[in-house]
Amino acid sequence: MSIFHLLGWLLEAYIWLIMFPYAILSWFRLQPGSFWARIQYFLYQATEPVLRPVRRIIKPMGGLDFSFLVVILVAQIVLIPVLFR
């Protein structure tokens, strides 16, 4: 396994295990201090450093935040040549 495959695998794991669960939990109002609220806060802390720079470039429009979609698309564009070469 090359270093590129390892980095690709880590990026894919970050997307599926951190970013997607955060996106799903962000749809719900969670009671502060609950188990799910603590999970959501952890996921927020893990995703915000990646999403914040994209939000500066692409502002939320009409209450919709497209930064998540942009990060996923860019990650997939990077992953395809790395994982399938």
Secondary structure, 3 states (H helix, E strand, C coil): CCHHHHHHHHHHHHHHHHHHHHHHHCCCCCCCCCHHHHHHHHHHHHHHHHHHHHHHHCCCECCECCHHHHHHHHHHHHHHHHHCC
